[in-house]
C-alpha cells in the first residue's frame, strides 16, 4: 500500500489550524501576504494569496512553511496553531501572559475564566450523557471544553507562581562538564 507522504508531512489538523489563523486576520487571506512579504516589483519572489491557497491544499505537492504559520499566528493574536500542535502531541498549550502589568484582580479574573470554562465543560457533559450515550460529535465538544478548562487553570496557576513565588536559586556548578572545568585551569 502506497503511503500518502503529503498527509504525513502536513496533517489535516495543521492545515485546519493554519486556515483558521489566516481567516482570523482582519483582512483574512488578502492580509496574510502582507505579513509574509507580499509579491510585488520590489519583491518578485514574495507571497501571493494564491500561493497560500496552493500550500494549504490537502492533495497538493507544496507545504506551508512553519515559519510562515508562526508569523501569521503572532499577527492574528490567536493560538490556533500552538493549540493544534499541543493537542496532536498529547499536551496542552498554556500561553504565558506578560506579567509586567498583572495584579491580583487580573489573577482573580483568570480564575473566574477558568471556573467558567469548567462550568461549560460540566454543562457539556450533562447534555452529552442525557440520552445515555456520547456520540462522536459530543465527544469532540467534550474534549474541546476539557482542553479549554485545563488550559485556563494552567494559565491561572502559572500566573500565581510567576507573580507570588520567589525565584528559585539554582547552583549548577556540579552540572558543568569536565571540559568546562578544564578550561578554567591555568597552566604556567
C-alpha positions as CSV (number, residue, x, y, z in Angstrom):
1,X,0.0,0.0,0.0
2,X,1.4,3.4,-1.0
3,X,1.8,5.9,1.8
4,X,0.5,9.5,1.5
5,X,3.6,11.4,2.2
6,X,1.7,14.7,1.9
7,X,-0.6,13.8,4.8
8,X,2.3,12.7,6.9
9,X,4.3,15.9,6.3
10,X,1.3,18.3,6.5
11,X,-1.5,16.7,8.5
12,X,-5.1,17.9,8.1
13,X,-5.3,19.2,11.7
14,X,-2.3,21.5,11.0
15,X,-3.8,22.8,7.7
16,X,-7.1,23.4,9.5
17,X,-5.3,25.4,12.3
18,X,-3.4,27.5,9.7
19,X,-6.6,28.2,7.7
20,X,-8.4,29.2,10.9
21,X,-5.4,31.5,11.8
22,X,-5.5,33.2,8.4
23,X,-9.2,33.6,8.5
24,X,-9.0,35.3,11.9
25,X,-6.8,38.1,10.5
26,X,-8.9,41.2,9.9
27,X,-8.2,41.1,6.2
28,X,-8.1,37.3,6.1
29,X,-6.3,35.7,3.1
30,X,-5.8,39.2,1.5
31,X,-3.9,40.4,4.5
32,X,-1.7,37.3,5.1
33,X,0.7,38.1,2.2
34,X,1.4,41.5,3.8
35,X,2.7,39.8,6.9
36,X,4.8,37.3,4.9
37,X,6.3,39.6,2.3
38,X,3.9,40.3,-0.5
39,X,4.9,39.7,-4.0
40,X,5.5,42.9,-6.0
41,X,8.0,44.6,-8.2
42,X,10.4,45.1,-5.3
43,X,9.9,41.5,-4.1
44,X,9.3,39.3,-7.1
45,X,9.7,36.1,-5.1
46,X,7.2,37.2,-2.4
47,X,3.9,35.6,-1.3
48,X,0.6,35.9,-3.0
49,X,-2.9,34.9,-1.9
50,X,-2.8,32.1,-4.5
51,X,0.5,30.8,-3.1
52,X,-1.2,30.5,0.3
53,X,-4.1,28.5,-1.2
54,X,-1.7,26.3,-3.1
55,X,0.2,25.4,0.1
56,X,-2.9,24.7,2.0
57,X,-4.4,22.1,-0.3
58,X,-4.7,18.7,1.3
59,X,-3.8,17.0,-2.0
60,X,-1.2,19.5,-3.1
61,X,2.5,19.0,-3.5
62,X,3.6,22.2,-1.7
63,X,3.9,22.5,2.0
64,X,3.1,25.5,4.2
65,X,6.3,26.7,5.9
66,X,6.2,26.5,9.7
67,X,7.9,29.9,9.9
68,X,5.0,31.4,7.9
69,X,2.5,29.8,10.2
70,X,4.2,31.2,13.3
71,X,4.3,34.8,11.8
72,X,0.6,34.6,10.9
73,X,-0.2,33.2,14.4
74,X,1.5,36.1,16.0
75,X,-0.1,38.6,13.7
76,X,-3.6,37.2,14.4
77,X,-3.1,37.3,18.2
78,X,-4.6,33.8,18.4
79,X,-3.0,30.4,19.3
80,X,-4.9,28.1,17.0
81,X,-1.7,26.6,15.6
82,X,0.0,26.2,19.0
83,X,-3.2,24.6,20.4
84,X,-3.4,22.2,17.5
85,X,0.3,21.1,17.8
86,X,-0.1,20.7,21.6
87,X,-3.3,18.6,21.1
88,X,-1.6,16.4,18.5
89,X,1.3,15.9,20.8
90,X,-0.9,14.9,23.7
91,X,-0.4,18.1,25.6
92,X,-2.0,21.5,26.4
93,X,-0.7,24.9,25.2
94,X,-0.7,27.4,28.0
95,X,0.1,30.9,26.9
96,X,2.4,32.8,29.2
97,X,1.0,36.3,29.6
98,X,3.2,39.3,30.2
99,X,3.3,39.7,34.0
100,X,4.5,43.3,33.9
101,X,1.0,44.7,34.4
102,X,-0.6,41.8,36.2
103,X,-2.2,42.4,39.6
104,X,-4.4,40.5,42.0
105,X,-7.6,41.5,40.1
106,X,-6.1,40.1,36.9
107,X,-5.2,36.8,38.5
108,X,-8.6,36.6,40.1
109,X,-10.2,37.3,36.7
110,X,-8.2,34.4,35.2
111,X,-9.5,32.1,37.9
112,X,-13.1,33.2,37.2
113,X,-12.4,32.5,33.5
114,X,-11.1,29.0,34.5
115,X,-14.2,28.4,36.6
116,X,-16.5,29.5,33.9
117,X,-14.7,27.1,31.5
118,X,-15.1,24.3,34.0
119,X,-18.9,25.1,34.2
120,X,-19.1,25.0,30.4
121,X,-17.4,21.6,30.5
122,X,-19.8,20.3,33.1
123,X,-22.8,21.5,31.2
124,X,-21.4,19.9,28.0
125,X,-21.1,16.6,29.9
126,X,-24.6,16.9,31.3
127,X,-26.1,17.5,27.8
128,X,-24.0,14.7,26.2
129,X,-24.9,12.0,28.6
130,X,-28.6,12.9,28.9
131,X,-29.5,10.3,26.3
132,X,-27.3,7.6,27.8
133,X,-24.7,7.7,25.0
134,X,-21.9,10.1,23.9
135,X,-21.6,10.2,20.1
136,X,-18.6,11.4,18.1
137,X,-19.8,15.0,17.8
138,X,-20.5,15.2,21.6
139,X,-17.1,13.6,22.3
140,X,-15.3,16.3,20.3
141,X,-17.2,19.0,22.2
142,X,-16.4,17.5,25.5
143,X,-12.7,17.2,24.6
144,X,-12.6,20.8,23.4
145,X,-14.3,22.1,26.6
146,X,-11.9,20.0,28.7
147,X,-8.9,21.3,26.9
148,X,-10.0,24.9,27.3
149,X,-10.8,24.5,31.0
150,X,-7.4,22.7,31.6
151,X,-5.5,25.5,29.8
152,X,-7.3,28.2,31.7
153,X,-6.5,26.5,35.0
154,X,-2.8,26.1,34.0
155,X,-2.7,29.7,32.9
156,X,-4.0,30.8,36.3
157,X,-1.6,28.6,38.2
158,X,1.3,29.9,36.1
159,X,0.4,33.5,36.9
160,X,0.2,32.7,40.6
161,X,3.6,31.1,40.6
162,X,5.2,33.7,38.4
163,X,3.9,36.6,40.4
164,X,3.9,35.4,44.0
165,X,6.7,32.7,44.2
166,X,10.3,33.7,44.9
167,X,12.6,32.8,42.0
168,X,14.4,29.5,42.5
169,X,18.1,29.8,43.3
170,X,20.0,27.4,41.1
171,X,23.5,26.2,41.8
172,X,24.5,24.4,38.7
173,X,28.2,24.2,39.5
174,X,28.1,20.5,39.8
175,X,26.5,20.3,36.4
176,X,29.5,21.6,34.5
177,X,31.2,19.3,32.0
178,X,34.7,18.2,32.6
179,X,35.8,20.2,29.6
180,X,34.4,23.5,31.0
181,X,36.2,22.8,34.3
182,X,39.4,22.0,32.5
183,X,39.2,25.3,30.6
184,X,39.3,27.2,33.9
185,X,42.6,25.6,35.0
186,X,45.6,27.6,34.0
187,X,49.0,26.2,33.3
188,X,52.1,28.3,33.9
